[in-house]
Amino acid sequence: MPVQTVHPFLGKRNKFSANGVIPTQIHATIKMKNPRKPQVTKNIPKWVAPEKRMRRYRKNASDSSKIPFVKFRIVVPTEEDRKQIQAALEYFHDNRHIDTDFIPVNQLAHAYLDKEREPKYISPIIVDSDQFHHLEQATCPHPETYIQGGIKYCKECWKALEVTSHRD
């Protein structure tokens, strides 16, 4: 029978393993001051689930002017981009697993509507190429870019700026 030695970090040495070492799990116990209370590091906010951060509709809210709606706009450069965003938002709207009791979720789910589908609705999707490029420059002010895999990236901050070609 071969002689086995135990290394404190590597485990048992054995002639049957490939490199002569059988890995073993090492269990370490860390003593905490209060084992029931998790320790929180300074300057790191406690994570709170999105469901607890979003506002819900009140059950008996009859006056829609008192509902605290979220103000948002979506700016796209072309009409084709608007149609793609509308299709994605309509997909969210038709998905039965999305809880539309939350005000911002319900607003995003109905953002696909426009004057063609509902005459009194004002769409939050704006088609404005100049404003889009101005916002693009405001989010990444660095002038140097490069293209890799059909996507334009910033050389300074590595943000994906735009898709230059679509793969079909």
N, C-alpha and C positions, 0 to 999 in steps of 0.2 A: 504494500500500500504506500502511495507517495506521501511525502511529508507536506503538510499544509501550513503555510504561515499566513498570518492575518496582518495586513497593512491597515493602519487606522483610517486612511482615506480611500484606498483603492479596493479593498475587499479581500477575499480569499484568493490565494494563488492556487492554481490547479492545472494539471497537465491536459485536461480535457477542453479548456477554452482556447480560443484562437490566439490570444496574446498572453495566455497564462494567468489572466485575472478574471475572476467572476465578480462583477459589480454588485455591491450590496447597498441598500438604502441606509443613509445616515439620518437619524432623527435628532433634531436639536430642539431643546425647549428654551423659550425665552421668557424670563420672568417679567411680568408687567406689574406696575403699581396697583392697578385695579383691573383685573382680568375681564370684567364685564363692560367696562367703558373703553371704547376704542380711542387710541391716541390720535390726535389731529395735529398735523404740522402747521406751524404759523404761516399765514399768507396764502393758504390754499383753501378756497371756499368749499364748504360741504356740498356734495352733490345732492340735488333734489330732483326727483323724477319729473319729466315734463308734464305729466298728468296733474301734478300738484302745483305747477307754476302757471298753467293756463287758466283763463277765466271760462266759466261755464254759463250757459243760459240759465236763467232762473225759471223755475217751473211755471209760475203764474205771471210771467212778464207779458202784459198785453200791449204796452206802449213801446214800439220799436225804437223810438227816439231816445229812450233811456238805456238801451243796450250799449255797453262800452265796446264798440267795434274797433278793430285794429286798422290803422291807416297805413296802406302800402300801395306801391305801384311797381309794375314790372316793365322795364324798358328793353325793347328788342330792336335790332337794326333793320330787319326786313319783315315783310309780310309773311314769308315762308316760316321764319322763326316764330312769329305770332301764332301761326296755325299749329306748329309743333308744340308750343307751350300750351295752347288751348287743348290739344289732344291729350297731353299728359295730365292736365288738370281735370279733364273730363274722365280720364281713367281713374284718378283719385276719387272723383265724385261717384262713379259707378261701383267702386270697390266697397263691398258690404262690411269689410273688416275695419274700416276707418270709423272712429267714434266722432260723429259730427255734433255731439253735445257741447264740444269745446268751441268757443266763438272763433278763434283764429283758424282752426281746422275747417270749420264750416265755411268761413269766408274764402279760404284757399280752394276748397272743393267746388265752390260756385264761381270762382274767378274765370272759368272758361266761358261763361255767358257773355254775350255781346248784344248789340241792338238788333241783329238779325234773328237771334233766338228769343230774346225777350226785349220788347221795344223800350221799356222804361229803365232798363239796367244800364249803368255806365261801367264799361269794362275797365279794370285796373291795368290791362296790358296796353302799353303805349308803343307804337311803331315810330321811332325817330332815330335815324341813323346818326345825325350830328350829336344829339344828346347822349346816345349810347357810347360813341367814341370819346366824348368828353368825360363821361363817367369811367370809362375804361382807363383813360389816362390818369384820372384822379385816384384810382385804386392802385395803379402801378405806374409811377412817374418815370421809371427808368427807360431810356431811349433804346438800349440795345436788346435785341431779341434774336432767337434762333428757332428753327423749325425742326421738329423731330417726330417722325411717325404721323405726319399730317396735323400736328398740333403746334401752335406758336407759343413759345415760352419766353419769359423774361430771363435775361442772363444774370441779373442781380439777385432777384428774390425767388426765381424758379416757379413763378405762378403760371398756370396755363391761361393764356390770354384769349385765344380763339382757335377754333377748328378750321384748318385751311383746306382740308379735303375730307370727303366722307367716303367711307368704304361700304359698298353695297354688296 
